[in-house]
Amino acid sequence: MTSVERGFRVLDALSSSSNSMSLTELSRKTDLAVPTLQRLTTTLVTAGYLEKESSSKRYRPTVKTVDLLFSYLSRNQFANRAWPHLVKLREELGLDVSLSVPLGGSMVYVHRLPGYSGNFENTLPGKKVPMHLSASGRCVLSFRSREHVETQLSAYGLEALTPWSLTDTEELMQQISLCRERGYALVQQEVTPGIMTLACPVLQGATAIAGVSVHLPSAGSNVSVFLDKALLPVVSVSQALSMG
């Protein structure tokens, strides 16, 4: 593994955490030795991508990393084409609307438009969610072979984020199969307590390349009413963004 690859592993570890990290925590997360991490973090601090907290000796990304996200979003034709459709969907439903794409074992928010007063962190682009828990992730997985899905679940693990997170492989396979049959996935409180999410796949040929989703506070919400209101508009946007 090259120094560049190790450096990106450090940045990946920090991007998946909402808190700053010590060298010991980074070592556990990256499987890199502390002396190696000392050299890498020093280089990344010098380059301006990391900041070292003087009191705690912990590391966090700097605003310079936002440049990378801006570069991606401003130059990505798919993200730009999706934006007006997502804005219209948000205006129609009055709900949080998002577009996410797969990355390894996660789904990454490319766009997230808040439609109600929710958690600030959950509205930020770049946030990663385990694919097996994400409604959009299950949509993406539903267009992959069973063997591929089982291999991926085994490789990335079945992390739980809430007490309602589904972590049984066979139950997940059933939900993924159901998503393929229905054309949508519905997830309740598996990623964030109190939030219900409906998602539909965006296709490129026979491959799901992204998911369009809407999010609703689950307290006092009726699933049937939610589907009656939101399903057709979400399907319409996912079809408009699909290619080939």
N, C-alpha and C positions, 0 to 999 in steps of 0.2 A: 504494500500500500504506500502510495506516495505521500509527501507532506501536504500536497494540495487536497488529496482525498481525506486525509486526517483532519485538515482544517475545516472542510465542509461537514465532516461528521460532528465536529464541535458545534458548528452553527446549527446543524439539524437538531442536535440535542437541546440547545437553548431555545430553538423555535418551538419545540414541543412542550416547553415548560412556561407557566405563567409567572414564575418567580426567577430571580437570579440564582446562579448555581455556583457551588464551591468546586475546587479541583477534585475533591473526593467524590462529589455527586456526579461530576462530568465523567470521571473514571468509571463509575458504575454504569453510567448510561452509554458510554462509547466503547467500553472494553479497552481503553487506552491507558497506559501507565501514567502515573502522576508526573514524573519527570518529562515525559513526552508532552503532556498537556501544558506544563509550565512553559515550554518552548513555543508551542502553538498559540497559546493565549497571549503571550508576549508579542508575537508577530501580529496577531489579529488586533490587539490593542494599538500597536504602532500604526497599523494600516487604517485604523479608525472604525473598525467593525464591532469591536467589543469595548466595554468600559469596565474597569475594575473598581469596585466599591472600596474606598480607602479604609473604612472602619471594619468591614466584615471580610474583605478579601474575596468577595464573590464577584461573578462576572455576569454581565447582561449585554444584549445587543444594543447598539447605538442607533441613532436616527439614520445613519448612513445606509443601514440595511433596507430602509424604506425605498431608497433609490432603485433597488432591484425589483421590488414589487411594482413601483411606478413604471419602470421600463417594460416589465412584462405586460401590465394591463394596457398601457398606451399603445403598444405595438401588436397586441394580440387581436387579430381580426374577429375571431369567434367571440371574445369577451366584448368587443365593441359592438358587434352585431346583436348580441343578446341584450344589451343595456336597455334600449327603448321598449323591448317586449317585457322586460322585468318591471320597468317603471309603470307600464300600463297595467300589468297584473297586480302590482301593489295598489294602484289607484282603484282598481275594480273591486278588490277583496278587502282592502284595508288591513292586510296582514303582513308580517315579515315575509319577505320573498328572497330566495337565494339561488345562486347557481354555483355548483361545486363540481370539481373534476377529480379523477382518481390520481393518487400518487403513492405508489407502494401499497401499503396496507391501510391507507387513509383516504378520506375525501377532503379536499382543500377548497374552502370558500373562495371563489373568484369575485363574486359580487354578493353582498348581503344588504338588502334595503329594509330598514326598520319601518314597520307599519303600526307598531304599538310600543309602549314604553317597556323595553326589556333590558336585559343585562348588557352593558356597554361592550364587554369583551366578545359577546356572542354576535355582535353586529360587524365585527372587523373582518375585512378580507384577509386571506392568508391563514385564518384559523383552521386547524386540522382536527378531524373527527375520525375515530376508527371506522373503517368501511363497513364492518359487520353490524355496527350499531346505527349507522346513518341510513335514513330512508333512501336518499340518493345512492348511497353505497350499495344497498341491496338491489336497487334498480340496475346498477352497473354489473353487479355480480350475476344477476339473473340472465344476462346475455353471454355468460361464460359457461364452459362445460363443467359438469359436476366435479370431474377430476381436477380441473384448474382451481375451482373454488375451494375444494378440500385441501389442496396443496397450499393455497394462499392462507387459509385460516390456520393451518398448522404452522406455517412459516412465521406469521406475524402475531399469533396468539389471539386469545379472546378476552381482551381487557374489558372490565366492567367499569362504567362511569357512574352508575346510579344503582340503587337496589333493584330496579326494574330492568336493568340491562340483560339482554339475552346472551348467554355464553355457552349454551349447549349446542354442539355441532349439528346434531340431527334436527333439533328444533329450528336452528338457523337455516339449514338446507330446505326445510319445509316452507319457511317464510320466503326464502328466495325463489323457490318454485312457484309459490302462490303469487308473488310479484310478477313473474313472467306470464302467468295465466291471466291476471287481472289487468296488467299494464301499469300498475302503480304499486307503491309501498306506503304503508301507514305505520308509523312508529310512535309509541306513547311513552314518554318519560325515560327512554333508554339512554339518551344523550344528556338531557337537562331535565331535572325534576320540574314537573308542572308544565311541560311543553309537549304538544302533540305535533307531529310533522307528516305531511303528505308530499310524496315526490313522484315524478314521472321521468323516464329516461329520455335523454337526447341521443339520437342514433346517427352513426355514420356508416351507412350500409347496414350490415348485420351486427355491428358492434356498438355498445353503449359507451359513449365518450364523456358523458356528463349527466347531471341530474338537475332538474328544476324542482324546487320545493317551496312550500309555504308552511308557516309555523303559527300555532295558535295556543294560547294558554288552555290547558286541559281542564282546569277547575270550572265546573258548571257547563262544560261544552258537551254537546251530543255528537257522537261520531257520525251518525247518519245525516244529521243536519249539516255537519262540516263537509262531508263528501258531496252532498247535494249542491252545496254552495260553491265548493272550490275545485272539484275534480275536473269538470269540463274546461274551465279556464286554464288550469295547469296543463292538461293534455294538449290544449290548443297551442300554448307557448312551446311546449316540448316538441311538438310536431313542426312548428314554424322554424325552430332552431336545428332540427335534424337535417342531415345531408345525405343524398343518395338513397 
